[in-house]
Amino acid sequence: MALKPGDKIPSFTLPDQNGKNFNVESLLSKKALVIYFYPKDETAGCTKQACAFRDQYQDFIDAGAEVIGISSDSEESHGSFADHHKLPFVLLSDKGGDLRAQFGVPDDLFGLLPGRATYIVDKQGTIKFIFNSQIRIDKHIVESLRVLNELK
């Protein structure tokens, strides 16, 4: 069953791009979160999306939020991807897709790739907004910032 606005996110700990365990509880109550699930490191759409989050990262910080990218790629793949594109935010490895399933992120239109979804989560861990789109990658950033600014 997919999470929806008003639901609490599950507590989770996953390895980051540096091989260290990241626990979401370490940020909750301190910052809003922009949690985005994406299909694969170094693919055209995913690179475009990650670089767009990177390019507007300061806007997210100014809005009181932290960005977290999640895919099923390995920590090593995430490390290379983050270094290659100078990504300033954490990338988490959800091997097996368990967290993706807990959130209920839908697959792409043809069921061939994991879906692309962005969740805006307030400091209490409540989902305020969800944006799902494989093709409107730029809208993930625009809509996320719009919602965060409304939450202020």
OpenMM code with the backbone's topology and positions (N, CA, C; nanometers):
from openmm import Vec3, app, unit

residues = "MET ALA LEU LYS PRO GLY ASP LYS ILE PRO SER PHE THR LEU PRO ASP GLN ASN GLY LYS ASN PHE ASN VAL GLU SER LEU LEU SER LYS LYS ALA LEU VAL ILE TYR PHE TYR PRO LYS ASP GLU THR ALA GLY CYS THR LYS GLN ALA CYS ALA PHE ARG ASP GLN TYR GLN ASP PHE ILE ASP ALA GLY ALA GLU VAL ILE GLY ILE SER SER ASP SER GLU GLU SER HIS GLY SER PHE ALA ASP HIS HIS LYS LEU PRO PHE VAL LEU LEU SER ASP LYS GLY GLY ASP LEU ARG ALA GLN PHE GLY VAL PRO ASP ASP LEU PHE GLY LEU LEU PRO GLY ARG ALA THR TYR ILE VAL ASP LYS GLN GLY THR ILE LYS PHE ILE PHE ASN SER GLN ILE ARG ILE ASP LYS HIS ILE VAL GLU SER LEU ARG VAL LEU ASN GLU LEU LYS".split()
positions = [
    Vec3(0.0843, -0.1180, 0.0000),
    Vec3(0.0000, 0.0000, 0.0000),
    Vec3(0.0890, 0.1246, 0.0000),
    Vec3(0.0653, 0.2132, -0.0929),
    Vec3(0.1487, 0.3325, -0.1096),
    Vec3(0.1210, 0.4360, -0.0005),
    Vec3(0.2281, 0.4984, 0.0466),
    Vec3(0.2136, 0.6087, 0.1403),
    Vec3(0.1516, 0.7269, 0.0661),
    Vec3(0.0805, 0.8103, 0.1408),
    Vec3(0.0156, 0.9269, 0.0815),
    Vec3(0.0338, 1.0472, 0.1731),
    Vec3(0.0053, 1.1672, 0.1239),
    Vec3(0.0165, 1.2846, 0.2110),
    Vec3(-0.0639, 1.2645, 0.3391),
    Vec3(-0.0020, 1.3024, 0.4502),
    Vec3(-0.0620, 1.2833, 0.5819),
    Vec3(-0.0072, 1.1622, 0.6549),
    Vec3(0.0517, 1.0676, 0.5805),
    Vec3(0.1126, 0.9498, 0.6420),
    Vec3(0.2509, 0.9849, 0.6969),
    Vec3(0.2926, 0.9102, 0.7972),
    Vec3(0.4288, 0.9213, 0.8511),
    Vec3(0.5201, 0.8315, 0.7687),
    Vec3(0.6424, 0.8773, 0.7477),
    Vec3(0.7378, 0.7921, 0.6777),
    Vec3(0.7895, 0.6849, 0.7738),
    Vec3(0.8300, 0.5706, 0.7197),
    Vec3(0.8881, 0.4684, 0.8071),
    Vec3(1.0265, 0.5122, 0.8527),
    Vec3(1.0651, 0.4668, 0.9695),
    Vec3(1.2021, 0.4887, 1.0153),
    Vec3(1.2906, 0.3961, 0.9332),
    Vec3(1.4069, 0.4470, 0.8912),
    Vec3(1.4950, 0.3628, 0.8120),
    Vec3(1.6408, 0.4006, 0.8314),
    Vec3(1.7254, 0.3005, 0.8108),
    Vec3(1.8703, 0.3177, 0.8100),
    Vec3(1.9222, 0.2464, 0.6861),
    Vec3(1.9968, 0.3195, 0.6038),
    Vec3(2.0544, 0.2632, 0.4817),
    Vec3(2.1978, 0.3126, 0.4675),
    Vec3(2.2814, 0.2378, 0.3943),
    Vec3(2.4181, 0.2843, 0.3709),
    Vec3(2.4208, 0.3995, 0.2700),
    Vec3(2.5085, 0.4969, 0.2966),
    Vec3(2.5216, 0.6113, 0.2064),
    Vec3(2.6359, 0.5888, 0.1080),
    Vec3(2.6646, 0.6904, 0.0280),
    Vec3(2.7666, 0.6803, -0.0763),
    Vec3(2.9077, 0.6637, -0.0202),
    Vec3(2.9244, 0.6838, 0.1101),
    Vec3(3.0549, 0.6649, 0.1741),
    Vec3(3.0623, 0.5336, 0.2521),
    Vec3(2.9565, 0.4520, 0.2414),
    Vec3(2.9543, 0.3243, 0.3116),
    Vec3(2.9152, 0.3349, 0.4576),
    Vec3(2.8726, 0.4534, 0.5004),
    Vec3(2.8307, 0.4735, 0.6396),
    Vec3(2.6789, 0.4601, 0.6493),
    Vec3(2.6324, 0.4078, 0.7615),
    Vec3(2.4883, 0.3967, 0.7818),
    Vec3(2.4282, 0.5338, 0.8098),
    Vec3(2.3208, 0.5631, 0.7392),
    Vec3(2.2473, 0.6879, 0.7569),
    Vec3(2.1108, 0.6532, 0.8143),
    Vec3(2.0776, 0.7130, 0.9292),
    Vec3(1.9474, 0.6914, 0.9923),
    Vec3(1.8657, 0.8182, 0.9760),
    Vec3(1.7486, 0.8046, 0.9170),
    Vec3(1.6643, 0.9214, 0.8907),
    Vec3(1.6269, 0.9950, 1.0191),
    Vec3(1.6238, 0.9237, 1.1305),
    Vec3(1.5883, 0.9860, 1.2582),
    Vec3(1.6888, 1.0947, 1.2976),
    Vec3(1.8105, 1.0879, 1.2422),
    Vec3(1.9122, 1.1881, 1.2748),
    Vec3(1.8765, 1.3268, 1.2212),
    Vec3(1.7859, 1.3334, 1.1242),
    Vec3(1.7456, 1.4631, 1.0677),
    Vec3(1.6044, 1.5055, 1.1072),
    Vec3(1.5179, 1.4074, 1.1322),
    Vec3(1.3805, 1.4430, 1.1682),
    Vec3(1.3812, 1.5282, 1.2943),
    Vec3(1.2918, 1.6169, 1.3031),
    Vec3(1.2758, 1.7187, 1.4081),
    Vec3(1.3714, 1.8358, 1.3884),
    Vec3(1.4720, 1.8196, 1.3013),
    Vec3(1.5661, 1.9286, 1.2745),
    Vec3(1.5380, 1.9976, 1.1416),
    Vec3(1.4981, 1.9200, 1.0419),
    Vec3(1.4805, 1.9727, 0.9070),
    Vec3(1.3644, 1.9033, 0.8378),
    Vec3(1.3068, 1.9738, 0.7411),
    Vec3(1.2165, 1.9074, 0.6472),
    Vec3(1.3046, 1.8232, 0.5553),
    Vec3(1.2465, 1.7232, 0.4919),
    Vec3(1.3226, 1.6354, 0.4038),
    Vec3(1.2625, 1.6335, 0.2643),
    Vec3(1.3490, 1.6278, 0.1670),
    Vec3(1.3097, 1.6025, 0.0291),
    Vec3(1.3723, 1.4683, -0.0042),
    Vec3(1.2906, 1.3654, -0.0035),
    Vec3(1.3371, 1.2298, -0.0294),
    Vec3(1.2966, 1.1950, -0.1717),
    Vec3(1.3965, 1.1734, -0.2559),
    Vec3(1.3607, 1.1368, -0.3924),
    Vec3(1.4173, 1.0010, -0.4297),
    Vec3(1.3290, 0.9185, -0.4843),
    Vec3(1.3646, 0.7866, -0.5340),
    Vec3(1.3866, 0.7988, -0.6842),
    Vec3(1.4948, 0.7394, -0.7315),
    Vec3(1.5252, 0.7461, -0.8737),
    Vec3(1.5701, 0.6088, -0.9215),
    Vec3(1.5626, 0.5825, -1.0523),
    Vec3(1.5925, 0.4486, -1.1020),
    Vec3(1.7384, 0.4050, -1.0969),
    Vec3(1.8342, 0.4869, -1.1489),
    Vec3(1.9704, 0.4352, -1.1633),
    Vec3(2.0727, 0.5466, -1.1793),
    Vec3(2.1861, 0.5308, -1.1110),
    Vec3(2.2977, 0.6247, -1.1245),
    Vec3(2.3461, 0.6310, -1.2698),
    Vec3(2.3895, 0.7499, -1.3084),
    Vec3(2.4546, 0.7759, -1.4370),
    Vec3(2.3683, 0.7528, -1.5604),
    Vec3(2.2380, 0.7385, -1.5455),
    Vec3(2.1510, 0.7362, -1.6629),
    Vec3(2.1110, 0.8806, -1.6922),
    Vec3(2.0674, 0.9061, -1.8141),
    Vec3(2.0421, 1.0437, -1.8576),
    Vec3(1.9431, 1.1168, -1.7670),
    Vec3(1.8264, 1.0595, -1.7445),
    Vec3(1.7240, 1.1258, -1.6640),
    Vec3(1.7640, 1.1419, -1.5188),
    Vec3(1.8268, 1.0397, -1.4637),
    Vec3(1.8669, 1.0443, -1.3233),
    Vec3(1.9800, 1.1444, -1.3011),
    Vec3(2.0708, 1.1535, -1.3969),
    Vec3(2.1782, 1.2512, -1.3872),
    Vec3(2.1210, 1.3923, -1.3966),
    Vec3(2.0283, 1.4125, -1.4889),
    Vec3(1.9640, 1.5440, -1.5035),
    Vec3(1.8946, 1.5840, -1.3727),
    Vec3(1.8232, 1.4903, -1.3129),
    Vec3(1.7521, 1.5187, -1.1886),
    Vec3(1.8489, 1.5480, -1.0742),
    Vec3(1.9508, 1.4649, -1.0578),
    Vec3(2.0482, 1.4845, -0.9492),
    Vec3(2.1189, 1.6184, -0.9647),
    Vec3(2.1553, 1.6533, -1.0875),
    Vec3(2.2254, 1.7799, -1.1104),
    Vec3(2.1321, 1.8994, -1.0883),
    Vec3(2.0043, 1.8829, -1.1158),
    Vec3(1.9082, 1.9900, -1.0882),
    Vec3(1.8939, 2.0106, -0.9374),
    Vec3(1.8876, 1.8998, -0.8611),
    Vec3(1.8855, 1.9133, -0.7147),
    Vec3(2.0156, 1.9784, -0.6670),
    Vec3(2.1280, 1.9394, -0.7252),
    Vec3(2.2574, 1.9990, -0.6897),
    Vec3(2.2573, 2.1489, -0.7176),
    Vec3(2.2111, 2.1870, -0.8361),
    Vec3(2.2148, 2.3274, -0.8765),
    Vec3(2.1253, 2.4157, -0.7903),
    Vec3(2.0231, 2.3578, -0.7310),
    Vec3(1.9339, 2.4362, -0.6456),
    Vec3(1.9432, 2.3936, -0.4995),
    Vec3(2.0495, 2.3230, -0.4659),
    Vec3(2.0669, 2.2721, -0.3305),
    Vec3(2.0598, 2.3837, -0.2258),
    Vec3(2.1233, 2.4967, -0.2534),
    Vec3(2.1202, 2.6073, -0.1575),
    Vec3(1.9777, 2.6563, -0.1342),
    Vec3(1.8937, 2.6529, -0.2381),
    Vec3(1.7530, 2.6908, -0.2220),
    Vec3(1.6819, 2.5960, -0.1260),
    Vec3(1.7159, 2.4678, -0.1327),
    Vec3(1.6563, 2.3703, -0.0404),
    Vec3(1.7049, 2.3951, 0.1023),
    Vec3(1.8338, 2.4225, 0.1179),
    Vec3(1.8885, 2.4535, 0.2501),
    Vec3(1.8215, 2.5790, 0.3054),
    Vec3(1.8082, 2.6812, 0.2200),
    Vec3(1.7434, 2.8062, 0.2623),
    Vec3(1.5979, 2.7839, 0.3021),
    Vec3(1.5346, 2.6832, 0.2431),
    Vec3(1.3954, 2.6506, 0.2762),
    Vec3(1.3868, 2.5601, 0.3995),
    Vec3(1.5023, 2.5294, 0.4611),
    Vec3(1.5032, 2.4486, 0.5832),
    Vec3(1.4942, 2.2993, 0.5588),
    Vec3(1.5381, 2.2551, 0.4397),
    Vec3(1.5241, 2.1134, 0.4055),
    Vec3(1.6574, 2.0510, 0.3684),
    Vec3(1.6611, 1.9201, 0.3802),
    Vec3(1.7754, 1.8414, 0.3344),
    Vec3(1.7270, 1.7476, 0.2237),
    Vec3(1.8091, 1.7307, 0.1213),
    Vec3(1.7780, 1.6436, 0.0078),
    Vec3(1.8434, 1.5074, 0.0304),
    Vec3(1.7673, 1.4018, 0.0015),
    Vec3(1.8166, 1.2648, 0.0128),
    Vec3(1.7756, 1.1901, -0.1140),
    Vec3(1.8731, 1.1379, -0.1866),
    Vec3(1.8450, 1.0574, -0.3055),
    Vec3(1.8578, 0.9100, -0.2726),
    Vec3(1.7665, 0.8283, -0.3271),
    Vec3(1.7660, 0.6849, -0.2971),
    Vec3(1.7435, 0.6049, -0.4253),
    Vec3(1.8302, 0.5058, -0.4467),
    Vec3(1.8082, 0.4076, -0.5528),
    Vec3(1.8646, 0.2745, -0.5045),
    Vec3(1.8501, 0.1726, -0.5864),
    Vec3(1.8987, 0.0405, -0.5463),
    Vec3(2.0456, 0.0190, -0.5824),
    Vec3(2.1104, 0.1201, -0.6413),
    Vec3(2.2520, 0.1078, -0.6742),
    Vec3(2.3359, 0.0918, -0.5468),
    Vec3(2.4551, 0.0371, -0.5633),
    Vec3(2.5450, 0.0127, -0.4504),
    Vec3(2.6028, 0.1428, -0.3950),
    Vec3(2.6598, 0.1334, -0.2768),
    Vec3(2.7271, 0.2481, -0.2163),
    Vec3(2.8413, 0.2958, -0.3070),
    Vec3(2.9128, 0.2002, -0.3667),
    Vec3(3.0242, 0.2353, -0.4555),
    Vec3(2.9751, 0.3117, -0.5778),
    Vec3(2.8665, 0.2656, -0.6365),
    Vec3(2.8084, 0.3345, -0.7526),
    Vec3(2.7658, 0.4751, -0.7126),
    Vec3(2.7008, 0.4873, -0.5963),
    Vec3(2.6590, 0.6193, -0.5468),
    Vec3(2.7792, 0.7100, -0.5235),
    Vec3(2.8865, 0.6539, -0.4677),
    Vec3(3.0068, 0.7334, -0.4430),
    Vec3(3.0649, 0.7886, -0.5718),
    Vec3(3.0715, 0.7058, -0.6718),
    Vec3(3.1225, 0.7480, -0.8027),
    Vec3(3.0307, 0.8528, -0.8657),
    Vec3(2.9012, 0.8297, -0.8591),
    Vec3(2.8005, 0.9218, -0.9138),
    Vec3(2.8089, 1.0577, -0.8432),
    Vec3(2.8155, 1.0557, -0.7105),
    Vec3(2.8239, 1.1794, -0.6325),
    Vec3(2.9523, 1.2558, -0.6633),
    Vec3(3.0641, 1.1842, -0.6710),
    Vec3(3.1925, 1.2492, -0.7032),
    Vec3(3.1924, 1.3064, -0.8442),
    Vec3(3.1451, 1.2280, -0.9391),
    Vec3(3.1452, 1.2679, -1.0798),
    Vec3(3.0655, 1.3964, -1.1030),
    Vec3(2.9511, 1.4091, -1.0330),
    Vec3(2.8617, 1.5234, -1.0548),
    Vec3(2.8640, 1.6241, -0.9391),
    Vec3(2.9571, 1.6049, -0.8455),
    Vec3(2.9735, 1.6960, -0.7312),
    Vec3(2.8409, 1.7192, -0.6574),
    Vec3(2.7773, 1.6073, -0.6218),
    Vec3(2.6484, 1.6138, -0.5522),
    Vec3(2.6725, 1.6405, -0.4039),
    Vec3(2.6112, 1.7454, -0.3479),
    Vec3(2.6362, 1.7832, -0.2090),
    Vec3(2.5452, 1.7142, -0.1069),
    Vec3(2.4551, 1.6309, -0.1536),
    Vec3(2.3579, 1.5668, -0.0648),
    Vec3(2.3828, 1.4171, -0.0577),
    Vec3(2.3191, 1.3538, 0.0387),
    Vec3(2.3388, 1.2113, 0.0631),
    Vec3(2.2632, 1.1279, -0.0406),
    Vec3(2.3285, 1.0195, -0.0831),
    Vec3(2.2661, 0.9186, -0.1681),
    Vec3(2.2648, 0.7892, -0.0888),
    Vec3(2.1495, 0.7249, -0.0835),
    Vec3(2.1354, 0.6027, -0.0049),
    Vec3(2.1112, 0.4822, -0.0944),
    Vec3(2.1680, 0.3708, -0.0536),
    Vec3(2.1562, 0.2462, -0.1281),
    Vec3(2.0457, 0.1591, -0.0689),
    Vec3(1.9402, 0.1417, -0.1464),
    Vec3(1.8255, 0.0599, -0.1069),
    Vec3(1.8296, -0.0713, -0.1859),
    Vec3(1.9354, -0.1496, -0.1603),
    Vec3(1.9508, -0.2777, -0.2303),
    Vec3(1.8286, -0.3649, -0.2034),
    Vec3(1.7739, -0.4193, -0.3081),
    Vec3(1.6553, -0.5032, -0.2926),
    Vec3(1.5265, -0.4238, -0.2980),
    Vec3(1.5334, -0.2921, -0.2824),
    Vec3(1.4148, -0.2075, -0.2954),
    Vec3(1.3144, -0.2158, -0.1825),
    Vec3(1.3587, -0.2598, -0.0641),
    Vec3(1.2645, -0.2722, 0.0481),
    Vec3(1.2028, -0.1380, 0.0877),
    Vec3(1.2865, -0.0330, 0.0972),
    Vec3(1.2326, 0.0974, 0.1354),
    Vec3(1.1411, 0.1519, 0.0259),
    Vec3(1.1807, 0.1339, -0.0983),
    Vec3(1.0965, 0.1753, -0.2122),
    Vec3(0.9582, 0.1111, -0.2000),
    Vec3(0.9562, -0.0168, -0.1656),
    Vec3(0.8293, -0.0883, -0.1489),
    Vec3(0.7506, -0.0333, -0.0305),
    Vec3(0.8195, -0.0012, 0.0808),
    Vec3(0.7498, 0.0544, 0.1979),
    Vec3(0.6836, 0.1880, 0.1646),
    Vec3(0.7505, 0.2686, 0.0822),
    Vec3(0.6925, 0.3965, 0.0403),
    Vec3(0.5836, 0.3753, -0.0647),
    Vec3(0.5906, 0.2641, -0.1365),
    Vec3(0.4931, 0.2373, -0.2424),
    Vec3(0.5230, 0.3141, -0.3697),
    Vec3(0.6517, 0.3345, -0.3978),
    Vec3(0.6900, 0.4048, -0.5200),
    Vec3(0.6506, 0.3182, -0.6392),
    Vec3(0.5693, 0.3719, -0.7301),
    Vec3(0.5274, 0.2913, -0.8453),
    Vec3(0.6416, 0.2721, -0.9442),
    Vec3(0.6355, 0.1612, -1.0200),
    Vec3(0.7318, 0.1389, -1.1282),
    Vec3(0.7004, 0.2350, -1.2416),
    Vec3(0.7897, 0.2399, -1.3401),
    Vec3(0.7628, 0.3256, -1.4547),
    Vec3(0.6434, 0.2716, -1.5328),
    Vec3(0.6061, 0.3434, -1.6348),
    Vec3(0.4874, 0.3133, -1.7133),
    Vec3(0.4826, 0.1696, -1.7640),
    Vec3(0.5961, 0.1159, -1.8033),
    Vec3(0.6000, -0.0184, -1.8603),
    Vec3(0.6437, -0.1246, -1.7597),
    Vec3(0.6711, -0.0839, -1.6357),
    Vec3(0.7122, -0.1774, -1.5331),
    Vec3(0.8546, -0.2291, -1.5496),
    Vec3(0.9318, -0.1626, -1.6357),
    Vec3(1.0680, -0.2082, -1.6634),
    Vec3(1.1711, -0.1487, -1.5687),
    Vec3(1.1452, -0.0282, -1.5220),
    Vec3(1.2388, 0.0420, -1.4340),
    Vec3(1.1695, 0.0790, -1.3037),
    Vec3(1.2477, 0.0911, -1.1964),
    Vec3(1.1893, 0.1450, -1.0737),
    Vec3(1.1407, 0.2872, -1.0999),
    Vec3(1.0372, 0.3281, -1.0333),
    Vec3(0.9793, 0.4599, -1.0552),
    Vec3(1.0623, 0.5733, -0.9987),
    Vec3(1.0190, 0.6932, -1.0330),
    Vec3(1.0818, 0.8161, -0.9881),
    Vec3(0.9747, 0.8913, -0.9083),
    Vec3(1.0020, 0.9166, -0.7809),
    Vec3(0.9056, 0.9860, -0.6961),
    Vec3(0.9788, 1.0723, -0.5939),
    Vec3(0.9196, 1.1861, -0.5635),
    Vec3(0.9767, 1.2782, -0.4649),
    Vec3(0.8743, 1.3003, -0.3547),
    Vec3(0.9204, 1.2902, -0.2301),
    Vec3(0.8370, 1.3076, -0.1117),
    Vec3(0.8870, 1.4274, -0.0328),
    Vec3(0.7982, 1.5187, -0.0002),
    Vec3(0.8305, 1.6300, 0.0893),
    Vec3(0.7780, 1.5902, 0.2266),
    Vec3(0.8681, 1.5902, 0.3247),
    Vec3(0.8368, 1.5424, 0.4590),
    Vec3(0.8680, 1.6536, 0.5583),
    Vec3(0.7723, 1.6839, 0.6470),
    Vec3(0.7971, 1.7889, 0.7460),
    Vec3(0.8826, 1.7363, 0.8604),
    Vec3(0.9160, 1.8228, 0.9551),
    Vec3(1.0045, 1.7865, 1.0664),
    Vec3(0.9466, 1.6776, 1.1559),
    Vec3(0.8157, 1.6581, 1.1510),
    Vec3(0.7524, 1.5543, 1.2322),
    Vec3(0.7483, 1.4195, 1.1596),
    Vec3(0.8006, 1.4157, 1.0363),
    Vec3(0.8022, 1.2907, 0.9618),
    Vec3(0.6754, 1.2646, 0.8830),
    Vec3(0.5922, 1.3677, 0.8664),
    Vec3(0.4668, 1.3538, 0.7932),
    Vec3(0.4862, 1.3954, 0.6475),
    Vec3(0.4376, 1.3126, 0.5582),
    Vec3(0.4454, 1.3444, 0.4152),
    Vec3(0.3478, 1.4572, 0.3846),
    Vec3(0.3996, 1.5634, 0.3254),
    Vec3(0.3178, 1.6789, 0.2893),
    Vec3(0.2837, 1.6822, 0.1409),
    Vec3(0.3677, 1.6168, 0.0600),
    Vec3(0.3481, 1.6236, -0.0846),
    Vec3(0.4235, 1.5086, -0.1500),
    Vec3(0.3661, 1.4546, -0.2577),
    Vec3(0.4313, 1.3501, -0.3363),
    Vec3(0.4214, 1.3888, -0.4830),
    Vec3(0.5315, 1.3771, -0.5523),
    Vec3(0.5314, 1.4014, -0.6965),
    Vec3(0.5910, 1.2805, -0.7653),
    Vec3(0.5117, 1.2156, -0.8519),
    Vec3(0.5559, 1.0995, -0.9287),
    Vec3(0.5609, 1.1371, -1.0755),
    Vec3(0.6753, 1.1221, -1.1370),
    Vec3(0.6832, 1.1436, -1.2805),
    Vec3(0.8170, 1.0952, -1.3319),
    Vec3(0.8133, 1.0092, -1.4327),
    Vec3(0.9356, 0.9638, -1.4975),
    Vec3(0.9839, 1.0672, -1.5984),
    Vec3(0.8909, 1.1421, -1.6576),
    Vec3(0.9287, 1.2294, -1.7687),
    Vec3(0.9371, 1.3771, -1.7325),
    Vec3(0.8691, 1.4202, -1.6320),
    Vec3(0.8721, 1.5617, -1.5917),
    Vec3(0.9746, 1.5809, -1.4802),
    Vec3(1.0982, 1.5462, -1.5091),
    Vec3(1.2051, 1.5455, -1.4094),
    Vec3(1.2255, 1.6828, -1.3470),
    Vec3(1.2213, 1.7881, -1.4285),
    Vec3(1.2423, 1.9238, -1.3783),
    Vec3(1.1349, 1.9659, -1.2794),
    Vec3(1.0150, 1.9113, -1.2944),
    Vec3(0.9042, 1.9483, -1.2052),
    Vec3(0.9264, 1.8990, -1.0625),
    Vec3(1.0062, 1.7943, -1.0438),
    Vec3(1.0336, 1.7453, -0.9082),
    Vec3(1.0965, 1.8566, -0.8240),
    Vec3(1.1871, 1.9313, -0.8825),
    Vec3(1.2582, 2.0364, -0.8107),
    Vec3(1.1656, 2.1556, -0.7889),
    Vec3(1.0984, 2.1978, -0.8943),
    Vec3(1.0081, 2.3138, -0.8877),
    Vec3(0.8972, 2.2910, -0.7856),
    Vec3(0.8332, 2.1756, -0.7935),
    Vec3(0.7218, 2.1464, -0.7026),
    Vec3(0.7701, 2.1294, -0.5587),
    Vec3(0.8859, 2.0684, -0.5417),
    Vec3(0.9404, 2.0511, -0.4068),
    Vec3(0.9666, 2.1857, -0.3404),
    Vec3(1.0298, 2.2762, -0.4126),
    Vec3(1.0584, 2.4089, -0.3564),
    Vec3(0.9298, 2.4854, -0.3285),
    Vec3(0.8315, 2.4723, -0.4162),
    Vec3(0.7038, 2.5409, -0.3955),
    Vec3(0.6397, 2.4945, -0.2642),
    Vec3(0.6341, 2.3643, -0.2437),
    Vec3(0.5717, 2.3091, -0.1221),
    Vec3(0.6515, 2.3492, 0.0010),
    Vec3(0.7836, 2.3384, -0.0054),
    Vec3(0.8666, 2.3768, 0.1102),
    Vec3(0.8449, 2.5221, 0.1484),
    Vec3(0.8349, 2.6093, 0.0508),
    Vec3(0.8140, 2.7513, 0.0792),
    Vec3(0.6750, 2.7753, 0.1375),
    Vec3(0.5775, 2.6953, 0.0996),
    Vec3(0.4438, 2.7059, 0.1592),
    Vec3(0.4437, 2.6571, 0.3044),
    Vec3(0.5313, 2.5634, 0.3368),
    Vec3(0.5383, 2.5103, 0.4736),
    Vec3(0.6011, 2.6078, 0.5723),
    Vec3(0.6784, 2.7031, 0.5217),
    Vec3(0.7484, 2.7982, 0.6101),
    Vec3(0.6494, 2.8810, 0.6904),
] * unit.nanometer
topology = app.Topology()
chain = topology.addChain("A")
for resn in residues:
    res = topology.addResidue(resn, chain)
    for name in ("N", "CA", "C"):
        topology.addAtom(name, app.Element.getBySymbol(name[0]), res)
